[in-house]
Amino acid sequence: MTKTQELGPLEKLDWDKGGGLLPAIVQDAGSGAVLMLGYMNREALAATQASGRVTFLSRSKGRLWTKGETSGHFLKLKQIAADCDGDTLLILAESTGPACHKGTPTCWGENPPQSAAQQVAFLGQLEQVITQRIATRPPGSYTAKLLGEGTRRIAQKVGEEGLELALAAVAQSDQEIIGEAADLLYHTLLLLKVKGLSLSQVVVELETRHADIRAGAG
């Protein structure tokens, strides 16, 4: 069984309310984007937990259906949780391709509405892309070029971008400030990865400082 949140005995879920089916909302474990909605019966839930691939009860096919069994775009199970009434499931998953059969990232199109939290979560996706660039060093990649110039050059770029952001804040437009801030964030993420560090470690540090401030220590 995949490492998921334990639901407890299936009998605790309210299967009767929906005639043996529970709606299952699938959310991207990285970005927080809502990918799709399906329905599970007891067998589909058990198959999902056993295989680590999100499996539904297809009402049109009249059988269990593993997302991606035709396209190859599976949903890798990360976590499952039931709601307060036990009649709806929330599934966190990692998508290996477009979640929608129409080829879009979600069943709500190319650019579904995003919450502020989802937009911030994009930094995690960017960190993953940087990790891939470090591993593969693709020709023509700006990231690969900086990597070839070494850590000292990357650190220098962080300093340059920080200065450019400060100057933009004094004398340039809001859009130029946003652009410089984006440059600084990117180069900071790259420097962290080169040093073997991660964005999550920075977040933990910020959370610790926040807790100290609330406790009156800062």
C-alpha positions in Angstrom: 0.0 0.0 0.0 1.2 3.5 -0.8 2.1 5.9 1.9 -1.3 7.6 2.4 -3.4 8.9 5.1 -5.2 6.0 6.8 -9.0 6.2 6.3 -9.8 3.6 8.8 -12.4 0.8 8.2 -14.3 1.4 5.0 -17.5 1.0 7.0 -16.9 4.4 8.5 -17.5 6.0 5.1 -21.1 6.7 4.2 -21.5 4.6 1.1 -25.3 4.4 1.4 -25.8 8.2 0.8 -24.7 8.0 -2.8 -25.9 4.5 -3.6 -22.5 2.9 -3.1 -20.6 5.7 -4.7 -18.5 8.6 -3.3 -17.4 11.6 -5.2 -13.6 11.8 -5.3 -12.0 15.2 -5.9 -8.4 14.9 -7.2 -6.0 17.6 -6.4 -2.4 18.0 -7.6 -0.2 17.3 -4.7 2.4 19.9 -5.8 0.4 22.8 -7.1 -2.8 22.4 -5.3 -4.8 22.6 -8.6 -8.0 20.7 -8.7 -7.5 18.2 -11.6 -10.7 16.3 -11.9 -13.7 14.7 -10.3 -14.6 11.0 -10.3 -16.6 8.5 -8.4 -15.4 5.6 -6.3 -17.1 2.5 -4.9 -15.5 0.3 -2.3 -13.6 -1.7 -4.9 -12.2 1.4 -6.6 -11.0 2.8 -3.3 -9.4 -0.5 -2.4 -7.7 -0.7 -5.9 -6.4 2.8 -5.5 -4.9 2.1 -2.2 -3.4 -1.2 -3.3 -1.9 -0.1 -6.6 -1.0 3.5 -5.8 -2.8 4.6 -9.0 -6.1 6.5 -8.7 -8.9 4.2 -9.8 -12.6 5.1 -10.3 -15.8 3.3 -10.9 -16.7 4.4 -14.5 -20.4 4.8 -14.7 -20.4 4.8 -18.5 -18.2 1.7 -18.8 -19.8 0.0 -15.8 -16.4 -1.2 -14.4 -13.3 -0.1 -12.5 -11.2 2.4 -14.5 -7.7 3.4 -13.6 -7.0 7.0 -14.8 -4.3 6.7 -17.5 -4.9 3.1 -18.5 -5.4 4.2 -22.1 -3.3 7.5 -22.3 -0.6 6.5 -19.9 -1.2 9.7 -17.9 -1.6 8.0 -14.5 -2.4 9.8 -11.2 0.1 8.6 -8.6 -1.6 8.5 -5.2 0.0 10.6 -2.5 -2.8 10.9 0.1 -6.5 10.3 0.7 -8.8 12.0 3.2 -12.5 11.8 3.8 -14.6 14.9 4.6 -16.4 15.5 7.9 -19.5 13.5 6.8 -17.6 10.6 5.3 -19.3 11.0 2.0 -16.7 12.7 -0.1 -13.0 11.9 -0.8 -10.2 14.3 -1.4 -7.3 12.7 -3.2 -3.8 14.2 -3.5 -2.0 12.9 -6.5 0.9 13.4 -8.8 -0.1 13.6 -12.4 2.2 12.1 -15.1 0.5 14.0 -17.9 -2.6 16.0 -18.7 -5.4 15.0 -16.3 -8.2 15.7 -18.9 -9.0 13.3 -21.8 -9.0 16.5 -24.0 -5.3 17.0 -23.3 -5.6 19.9 -20.9 -3.8 19.9 -17.5 -7.2 19.8 -15.7 -10.8 19.1 -16.6 -11.4 22.9 -16.3 -9.2 23.7 -19.3 -5.7 25.1 -19.8 -5.9 28.0 -17.3 -8.4 27.2 -14.5 -8.9 29.8 -11.8 -6.2 29.7 -9.2 -6.2 30.6 -5.5 -3.4 32.6 -4.1 -2.1 29.4 -2.4 -1.9 27.6 -5.8 0.0 30.5 -7.3 2.5 30.4 -4.5 2.8 26.6 -5.0 4.1 27.3 -8.5 7.4 28.0 -6.8 7.6 24.4 -5.9 7.0 23.4 -9.6 9.7 25.8 -10.7 12.1 24.2 -8.1 11.3 20.8 -9.7 12.1 22.2 -13.2 15.4 23.6 -11.9 16.3 20.2 -10.4 15.7 18.6 -13.8 17.9 21.2 -15.5 20.7 20.5 -13.0 20.4 16.7 -13.7 20.1 17.0 -17.6 21.9 20.2 -18.5 20.0 20.6 -21.8 21.7 22.6 -24.6 20.5 26.1 -24.9 19.1 26.2 -21.3 19.9 29.4 -19.4 20.0 27.4 -16.2 22.5 25.0 -17.7 24.6 27.9 -18.8 24.7 29.4 -15.3 25.5 26.0 -13.9 28.5 25.7 -16.2 29.8 29.1 -14.9 29.8 27.8 -11.3 28.3 28.6 -7.9 30.2 31.9 -7.6 28.6 33.2 -10.8 25.1 32.1 -9.6 25.7 33.8 -6.2 26.8 37.0 -8.1 23.6 36.9 -10.1 21.5 36.8 -6.9 23.3 39.9 -5.7 22.8 41.7 -9.0 19.1 40.8 -9.1 18.7 42.0 -5.5 20.2 45.3 -6.4 18.1 45.7 -9.5 15.0 45.0 -7.5 15.9 47.6 -5.0 16.6 50.2 -7.7 13.3 49.3 -9.5 11.4 49.9 -6.3 12.8 53.5 -6.1 12.5 54.6 -9.7 10.5 52.2 -11.9 7.0 51.0 -12.5 5.1 48.3 -10.6 5.5 45.9 -13.6 9.2 46.4 -13.7 9.4 45.8 -9.9 7.5 42.5 -10.4 9.8 41.5 -13.2 12.9 42.1 -11.1 11.4 40.3 -8.1 10.7 37.3 -10.4 14.3 37.3 -11.5 15.5 37.4 -7.9 13.3 34.5 -6.9 14.4 32.3 -9.8 18.1 32.9 -9.1 17.6 32.3 -5.4 15.9 29.0 -6.1 18.8 28.0 -8.4 21.4 28.9 -5.7 19.6 26.9 -3.1 19.5 23.8 -5.3 23.1 24.1 -6.2 24.0 24.2 -2.5 21.9 21.2 -1.8 19.2 23.2 -0.1 15.5 23.5 -0.8 12.6 26.0 -0.8 10.9 23.9 1.9 13.8 24.5 4.3 13.4 28.3 3.8 9.7 28.0 4.5 10.4 26.0 7.7 12.8 28.8 8.8 10.1 31.4 8.1 7.5 29.4 10.0 9.9 29.1 13.0 10.5 32.8 13.0 6.8 33.5 12.8 6.1 31.2 15.7 8.8 33.0 17.7 7.3 36.3 17.0 3.8 35.1 18.0 5.3 33.8 21.2 6.8 37.2 21.9 10.4 36.1 21.3 11.0 38.3 18.2 
